Amino acid sequence: MARTIREDNQITGTLQNVIFSANDSYFKILSVTVNETDLEDWDEEEIIVTGTFASVKPGSTYAFYGQLVTHPKYGQQFQAARYENQMPADEKGLVAFFAYGDFPGVGKKTAEKIVDHLGQDAIDLILADSSVLTGIVKPKVAADLAEKLQENLGLEKLFLLGHQIGLSADVAGRLFDHYGEEAQEVLQKTPYRLVYEFDSLPFKKVDAIAKQAGFSDDHPDRIQAGVYAGILNACYSAGHTYLTVDQALSAAQSTLQSNSSSMQTAIDQALGALVSQERLVYEDGNYSPTDLKGAEALVSSKVNSLLKAKSAVQTTPDLVDTTFVVPENLDLDEVQRAAVEAALTNQVFVLTGGPGTGKTTVTKTLVATWEALVRHQAQSQGRDKEWVKQNRVRLASPTGRAAKRMTEITGYEATTIHRLLGITDGDDAEFDADNPISGGLLIIDEASMLDISLAESLFAALPKDMHIVLVGDADQLPSVGPGNVLYDLIQSQVVPHVALERIYRQGKGSSISALAQSINAGILPKDFQENQSDRSTFLTTADQVPRAVSQVLQAAVKKGFTANQVQVLAPMYKTPAGVLALNQIAQDLFNPVKPGQKTLQQGETVFRLGDKVLQLENDSERDIYNGDMGQVIAIHYKKEPGVAADSLVVDFDGQEVWYTSKTLNQLTLAYATTIHKAQGNEFKLVILVLTGQFKIMLNQNLVYTAITRAKESLVMVGDYSAYDYAATHPVPVRQTFLQELLVGQQDERKAQGPRASQAGSQDGSHDGRVAKNQRQTVDRDERVAKHQGQTIDRDERPVNHQPQKDLAKQETSQQAQATGSDFADFNHSDQRSLTSSSQQDPVVQMPAAADQVVGESGLTVATLTQAMADPMVGMADLKPADFMPESR
Ligand SMILES: Nc1ncnc2c1ncn2[C@@H]1O[C@H](COP(=O)(O)OP(=O)(O)OP(=O)(O)O)[C@@H](O)[C@H]1O
């Protein structure tokens, strides 16, 4: 949230020069000669003015309104909240204004000519009628000049209006970029358009603007926009692609903050209007945002058409069998082999499995066998190099880290899906239905992270005969964005699927896999508290977590673990057991303050040279993505020679990225992260913190995802009750259509006749082992569904009142920091009710083994006895070896 700049003082002055101009906003730093000011004690001729400005020009005179601030490094400067263009005071200033370089074709000579002809009113005259320039400059120069003048004036007017209605200059600038000259009219006459068209403003803000413009609470535009924002917001916060009528009504009422009967009628009308405007789709008693419904429809139809397709590379079972290549001479088991066969003989295939079950092994086999198939056929059919290239393997993943791992493992280049599709911020993807990507086989790793919008872009861009294999762990958290792509593909049974269940990993990490499997089945195993060679449990109260984590980290540092090898995970940002607090602890341990160490502060975070950091947003232009981790390798100060602005350089696995004050908010410390942010990453040692305070976030998939991030060692800190609650509560159900659509289209395909259904009948059923696996998955999901029916308290689903899909995406990180949740999907009252209910009411019954664990805190008897005297005594007395895995 931007800080409000007070308007304590005024300066009128002539702009000397623009010292700095950001290229991603209208922020500028100006050097100004003071003509007049009400600042007491200011007797210098020049002052530095910072703020958001349109195309200001040296030589022009401006009035700046704002406050004097003292910058820690650059001393006193004037922070302008707004400014007014006084227009050049004299003819000399006017010449400088025209000659500044903003107007194409106008240099000093032409500028003098214009001023000679039109005099001191030149600007007003040109704005009123650009034909006054006829005969003075060429027609093209005249047209450009008039247009530029209009534009700049429009932006300045918008800054002024924005100031009056409480919009930051930054948002005003973005509004101008979006609507141009029309922006002012939109704000005053049709503000609710912004809800549908402009991602940067939440409904509440738009509502406030509209109120100032005279719109009443019952204005149809307001109700329609509120209904739409409420539904979109509810979908994005819960991951749904549709809402039932009741859910839609309640989302709308809560956004519009009214449930009167007249409002009820108005909401009904608004729903009808939104459907006829095709912003919402109504079907069988449910409302879907049109984009989400469209995305599901596209994915399902593309999957079905791919299933019917035949690729250029022949992959009959016989050919696959004879070409089979298993790297490293591994002996694949029956299910793994069946997975490779099914993946190659079907155009679309899903492979799932928990950690250590052989997903990577199957992927490597797939790549090697595909390559061999392509090579053999190129030779036998006399194909050229181009054909081989056209049918090459492509590898991608939703996260940069997972892509990098794929590259390391397979030796093939893997990229993020964003990069594969050429998606850059704000622009359409480079590759789409009209310009598909190339390649014969595409393998997507970490497919559980695919939301329906990214899946839509991906499937749209696939060539019509490409093989696609989605690999993932179906028990991990669903995607942050709406949709349940992997789950729906599996559940539909339209797409062949093999679930690997046998765990092969031996030694380090093997008891972690077993724990993960047990949690998956809804059981916290009996040996949960018993230290294993690769995992240990350290039960504490929430208050004791910081001390406990600090001790575990100290032990890890002593054992030689580096910051990159250790990851602290917690579900939320806030609370003393949350990510923010734990990061401070870890930063002081891994990267303590050293004399002369360079630092750079952003908000409350002080980045130190050497810190482990996390990228919070997708920045496809710089090829860094939400969840990428790196290290601060340089900090530069503006006062240093040749440095334009304070900056920080991060090394993301060999890729150096610069951050300045404008982009530093994309970065945070990464010693501790939320579990959501850690998806797609793996670490040697994971320290997981769960307490009852996080109850709203706790579920099986969350804890499963967290513990499976540990490659070798896991230390679990916190309440027993929190772990038990999480293990016995599956992730809330997502309402999506994809499964139904896939089945419906398959039925249609079958009804079209034997040729069409023949392809469908291959779907896994050619191999009994595949079919068996399909059944197993279904059985498991039935168990889960049954379990869900018993345990899910739907009211626990967090509610968010934040509109706009892209806003939701963009604000996730900011809100998450503010509210404490990575999903940004619950409001403060939800959080309050969580805290109070979990305090009054223990989350679960404690286990019968009372000799081991006592009371709600979950402390063991030994530590509890000591902790009662002094809560920290018991912990301080524990030796690191008491809770460190014996892995190193
Ligand atoms: N059929 C097999 N026989 C013997 N060893 C196997 C077999 N399949 C896999 N392995 C071994 O088991 C270990 C785990 O396999 P792999 O890395 O493929 O699993 P994974 O599912 O990708 O695990 P993760 O998701 O944790 O990375 C590896 O060391 C692999 O070599």
The ligand as a Tripos MOL2 file, in Angstrom:
@<TRIPOS>MOLECULE
LIG
   31    33     1     0     0
SMALL
NO_CHARGES

@<TRIPOS>ATOM
      1 N1         12.3650  -49.9800  -10.8450 N.pl3     1 LIG1
      2 C1         13.3310  -49.4930  -10.0870 C.ar      1 LIG1
      3 N2         14.2860  -50.3010   -9.5990 N.ar      1 LIG1
      4 C2         15.2730  -49.8280   -8.8230 C.ar      1 LIG1
      5 N3         15.3960  -48.5580   -8.4750 N.ar      1 LIG1
      6 C3         14.4660  -47.6870   -8.9270 C.ar      1 LIG1
      7 C4         13.3930  -48.0980   -9.7510 C.ar      1 LIG1
      8 N4         12.6540  -47.0320  -10.0360 N.ar      1 LIG1
      9 C5         13.2230  -45.9730   -9.4260 C.ar      1 LIG1
     10 N5         14.3220  -46.3680   -8.7710 N.ar      1 LIG1
     11 C6         15.2240  -45.5240   -7.9810 C.3       1 LIG1
     12 O1         14.4750  -44.9070   -6.9440 O.3       1 LIG1
     13 C7         14.9120  -43.5850   -6.7200 C.3       1 LIG1
     14 C8         13.7320  -42.6500   -6.8660 C.3       1 LIG1
     15 O2         13.3010  -42.6640   -8.2130 O.3       1 LIG1
     16 P1         12.8970  -41.3400   -8.9720 P.3       1 LIG1
     17 O3         13.8650  -40.2480   -8.6760 O.co2     1 LIG1
     18 O4         12.6550  -41.6820  -10.3880 O.co2     1 LIG1
     19 O5         11.5190  -41.0440   -8.2550 O.3       1 LIG1
     20 P2         10.6230  -39.7400   -8.3140 P.3       1 LIG1
     21 O6          9.2140  -40.2050   -8.2740 O.co2     1 LIG1
     22 O7         11.0110  -38.8820   -9.4570 O.co2     1 LIG1
     23 O8         11.0090  -39.0630   -6.9710 O.3       1 LIG1
     24 P3         10.9060  -37.5010   -6.5770 P.3       1 LIG1
     25 O9          9.5460  -37.0400   -6.9440 O.co2     1 LIG1
     26 O10        11.1380  -37.5300   -5.1170 O.co2     1 LIG1
     27 O11        12.0130  -36.8220   -7.3350 O.co2     1 LIG1
     28 C9         16.0200  -43.3190   -7.7160 C.3       1 LIG1
     29 O12        17.2450  -43.5350   -7.0830 O.3       1 LIG1
     30 C10        15.7900  -44.3690   -8.7870 C.3       1 LIG1
     31 O13        16.9990  -44.7360   -9.4230 O.3       1 LIG1
@<TRIPOS>BOND
     1     1     2 1
     2     2     3 ar
     3     2     7 ar
     4     3     4 ar
     5     4     5 ar
     6     5     6 ar
     7     6     7 ar
     8     6    10 ar
     9     7     8 ar
    10     8     9 ar
    11     9    10 ar
    12    10    11 1
    13    11    12 1
    14    11    30 1
    15    12    13 1
    16    13    14 1
    17    13    28 1
    18    14    15 1
    19    15    16 1
    20    16    17 2
    21    16    18 1
    22    16    19 1
    23    19    20 1
    24    20    21 2
    25    20    22 1
    26    20    23 1
    27    23    24 1
    28    24    25 2
    29    24    26 1
    30    24    27 1
    31    28    29 1
    32    28    30 1
    33    30    31 1
@<TRIPOS>SUBSTRUCTURE
     1 LIG1         1 GROUP 0 **** ****
